[in-house]
Amino acid sequence: MEVLYGLHPVEEAIRSGARQLDHISVARERSGARGNSDARLEAVIALARAAKIRISLEPRDQLTRLAKTDAHQGILAFVRERQFLTVEDLLARPATQPGHPRFFLALDGLEDPHNLGALLRTADGTGVDGVLIPERRSAPITATVAKTSAGASEHVRIARVTNLVRALEQMKKAHVWVVGLDERGTPDYTDYDFSSDTVLVLGREGAGLHDLVKKTCDHLLRIPMAGQVSSLNVSVAGAVVMYEALRQRRVPSVQQKTAQASKRTKERKGLGS
């Protein structure tokens, strides 16, 4: 049994229905000075009741002991362990955004749970079709990750793989382009065409991509830096590229626009003949 804490993670765990919730514990004490927080807490409690989830009242100190932090916002959820997907599961499912190319995220040895949580939140926000995480030398999906992701970790489809290089090769065979982010790479991320199925690979904090992972990539992209620092925090860098990929997937490419304009011109000529 795992413990989730905080309003957003507990709420999203209820909404997603991805994992079975055993019960929810709520702080018996209420703070009248924090009316907005109390209102949000009551809303989550109402959601749990509607889902027929058992609710217990506990002393706030008990919640702090169970969560191992006092940042629980007065609510905990006890959930069954996450069942991770496989690469085959990710590839078998159609794109999250129908009509658009699929976009995946792969994390090469990310160890900071706050970076992982931030990336999962962005992955959910940009409609990423799945995330690959290595079993070893990678931050596990913990309550801290859930809290940092504001509950997005309960919605993102995650595959845990024993060998990331092998998983990326498997994606290549399924016609998915493997693109790594590296400060010495070319071209700039804005010059890359994300109009095909793509998996973006992000490396470790500070050290970047492992050599074998880097060699497996079809392309290495860079984020141009105008200041004195050579790179961004990995969660920020990942967000920058994920939103660029989303923009391209939403907006028709120049080639598509040209083809559509040409088609409209021909249609107009045909109508006037």
C-alpha positions in Angstrom: 0.0 0.0 0.0 1.3 3.5 -0.9 0.5 6.8 0.7 -0.3 9.9 -1.3 -0.6 13.2 0.4 -1.9 16.7 -0.5 -5.1 18.0 -2.0 -4.1 17.8 -5.7 -2.5 14.2 -5.6 -5.4 12.8 -3.7 -8.0 14.5 -5.9 -6.4 13.3 -9.1 -6.0 9.8 -7.7 -9.8 9.7 -7.2 -10.5 11.3 -10.6 -8.1 9.1 -12.6 -9.4 5.8 -11.3 -6.1 4.3 -12.3 -5.4 2.7 -8.9 -7.7 1.3 -6.3 -8.0 3.5 -3.2 -8.3 1.6 0.1 -9.3 4.6 2.2 -8.6 8.3 2.8 -7.5 9.8 6.1 -8.5 13.4 6.9 -7.2 15.6 9.7 -9.7 15.9 12.5 -8.6 19.5 13.2 -9.6 22.3 10.9 -8.0 25.7 10.7 -10.5 28.5 10.5 -7.9 31.0 9.3 -7.5 29.0 6.1 -11.0 29.0 4.7 -10.0 28.4 1.0 -7.9 25.3 2.0 -10.8 24.0 4.1 -13.2 24.5 1.2 -10.9 22.6 -1.2 -10.5 19.9 1.4 -14.3 19.5 1.7 -14.6 19.3 -2.0 -12.1 16.4 -2.2 -13.9 14.7 0.7 -17.2 15.1 -1.2 -15.5 13.6 -4.3 -14.3 10.6 -2.3 -17.8 10.1 -0.8 -19.3 10.1 -4.3 -16.8 7.5 -5.3 -17.7 5.4 -2.2 -14.2 5.6 -0.8 -14.0 5.0 3.0 -13.0 8.1 4.9 -11.4 8.2 8.4 -10.7 11.2 10.7 -7.3 11.2 12.3 -5.2 13.6 14.4 -3.1 15.9 12.3 0.0 14.6 14.0 -0.8 11.1 12.9 -1.1 12.2 9.3 2.3 13.9 9.6 3.8 10.6 10.9 2.3 8.6 8.1 3.2 11.0 5.3 6.6 11.7 6.9 6.1 15.4 6.2 3.8 18.1 7.5 3.0 19.2 3.9 0.0 16.9 3.6 -2.6 19.6 3.7 -4.7 17.6 6.0 -5.4 14.6 3.7 -3.8 11.3 2.8 -4.9 8.5 0.4 -3.9 4.9 0.8 -3.6 3.4 -2.6 -2.6 0.1 -4.2 0.9 0.0 -5.7 1.1 1.3 -9.2 1.1 -1.2 -12.1 3.6 0.0 -14.6 3.1 -0.5 -18.3 5.5 -1.9 -20.9 6.9 -0.4 -24.1 4.4 -2.6 -26.0 1.6 -1.0 -24.1 2.7 2.5 -25.0 3.1 1.7 -28.6 -0.2 -0.2 -28.9 -2.3 2.7 -27.9 -3.3 5.4 -30.4 -2.1 9.0 -30.0 -3.5 10.9 -27.1 -4.5 13.7 -29.5 -6.2 11.9 -32.5 -4.8 13.0 -35.9 -1.5 14.1 -34.4 1.8 12.3 -34.3 2.6 10.5 -31.1 5.1 12.0 -28.7 6.8 10.1 -25.9 9.2 11.1 -23.1 12.2 8.9 -21.9 14.1 9.8 -18.8 17.7 8.6 -18.6 18.6 8.2 -14.9 16.8 11.2 -13.5 17.3 11.0 -9.7 15.6 14.1 -8.2 12.0 13.4 -7.4 11.1 17.1 -7.7 12.5 17.2 -11.3 10.6 13.9 -12.1 7.4 15.3 -10.6 7.7 18.6 -12.6 8.4 16.7 -15.8 5.3 14.4 -15.3 3.2 17.5 -14.7 4.4 19.0 -18.0 4.0 15.6 -19.8 0.4 15.6 -18.7 -0.1 19.2 -19.7 1.4 18.7 -23.2 -0.5 15.5 -24.0 2.5 13.2 -23.9 1.5 9.7 -25.0 3.7 7.8 -22.5 6.9 8.1 -20.3 9.7 5.6 -20.1 11.6 5.3 -16.9 14.5 2.9 -16.1 14.0 0.5 -13.2 17.5 1.2 -11.7 19.3 4.5 -11.0 16.1 6.5 -11.4 13.9 8.3 -8.9 10.9 6.1 -8.0 7.3 7.3 -8.3 6.8 8.3 -4.7 4.3 10.6 -2.8 6.9 13.4 -3.2 6.7 12.9 -7.0 2.9 12.9 -6.9 2.9 16.1 -4.8 5.4 17.9 -7.0 3.4 16.9 -10.1 0.2 18.2 -8.6 -1.4 14.8 -9.1 -0.4 14.5 -12.8 1.5 11.4 -12.1 -1.8 9.6 -11.6 -2.8 10.4 -15.2 0.4 9.9 -17.2 1.0 6.5 -18.7 4.4 5.3 -17.4 6.4 2.3 -18.6 9.2 1.1 -16.4 12.0 -0.6 -18.4 15.0 -2.7 -17.4 17.2 -1.4 -20.2 16.5 2.0 -21.6 18.7 1.6 -24.7 16.9 -1.6 -25.6 13.5 0.1 -25.1 14.6 3.0 -27.4 15.7 0.5 -30.1 12.3 -1.2 -29.8 10.6 2.2 -30.4 12.9 2.8 -33.4 11.6 -0.5 -34.9 8.1 0.9 -34.4 9.1 3.9 -36.6 9.5 6.3 -33.7 12.3 8.8 -34.0 14.6 9.0 -30.9 15.7 12.5 -30.1 18.0 13.4 -27.3 18.5 16.8 -25.6 22.2 17.8 -25.4 23.9 21.2 -25.0 26.4 20.2 -27.7 23.8 18.9 -30.1 22.5 20.3 -33.4 20.1 21.5 -34.6 18.3 23.9 -32.2 15.1 22.4 -30.9 13.0 24.9 -32.7 14.5 23.8 -36.0 13.5 20.2 -35.5 10.3 18.8 -37.2 8.2 17.0 -34.6 5.6 16.0 -37.3 6.5 12.3 -37.0 6.2 9.9 -34.0 9.0 11.0 -31.6 10.4 10.1 -28.2 12.3 12.9 -26.4 15.2 11.6 -24.2 16.3 13.7 -21.2 19.5 13.0 -19.3 20.6 13.0 -15.7 20.9 16.2 -13.6 24.3 17.7 -14.4 25.7 14.7 -16.3 23.2 14.5 -19.2 22.7 11.5 -21.3 24.7 8.3 -20.9 27.0 7.6 -23.8 25.1 4.5 -25.0 21.8 6.3 -24.8 23.3 9.3 -26.7 24.6 6.9 -29.5 21.1 5.4 -29.8 19.5 8.8 -30.5 18.8 9.6 -34.2 19.2 13.3 -33.4 20.6 15.4 -30.6 19.0 18.8 -30.1 20.1 21.8 -28.2 18.5 24.8 -26.5 20.4 27.9 -27.4 21.5 29.9 -24.3 22.1 33.7 -24.5 23.6 34.1 -21.0 26.6 32.8 -19.2 25.1 29.5 -18.0 25.4 26.7 -20.6 22.2 24.7 -19.8 18.9 24.8 -18.1 17.6 22.6 -15.2 16.4 19.3 -16.8 12.7 19.8 -15.9 12.7 23.3 -17.4 14.6 22.2 -20.5 12.1 19.3 -20.9 9.2 21.6 -20.6 10.6 24.0 -23.2 10.9 21.2 -25.8 7.7 19.4 -24.9 5.7 22.6 -25.5 7.5 23.2 -28.8 6.5 19.7 -29.9 2.9 20.4 -28.8 2.9 23.7 -30.8 4.1 21.9 -33.9 1.6 19.1 -33.5 -1.2 21.6 -33.1 -0.2 23.9 -35.9 -0.1 22.5 -39.5 3.5 22.4 -40.9 4.6 24.8 -43.6 4.4 22.0 -46.1 0.9 21.2 -45.0 -0.2 24.8 -45.3 1.4 25.1 -48.8 -0.4 21.9 -49.9 -3.7 23.1 -48.5 -3.3 26.5 -50.1 -2.5 24.9 -53.5 -5.5 22.6 -53.2 -7.8 25.6 -52.5 -6.4 27.5 -55.5 -7.0 24.5 -57.8 -10.5 24.1 -56.4 -11.3 27.8 -57.1 -10.0 27.5 -60.6 -12.1 24.4 -61.2 -15.2 26.2 -60.0 -14.6 29.1 -62.4 -13.9 27.1 -65.5 
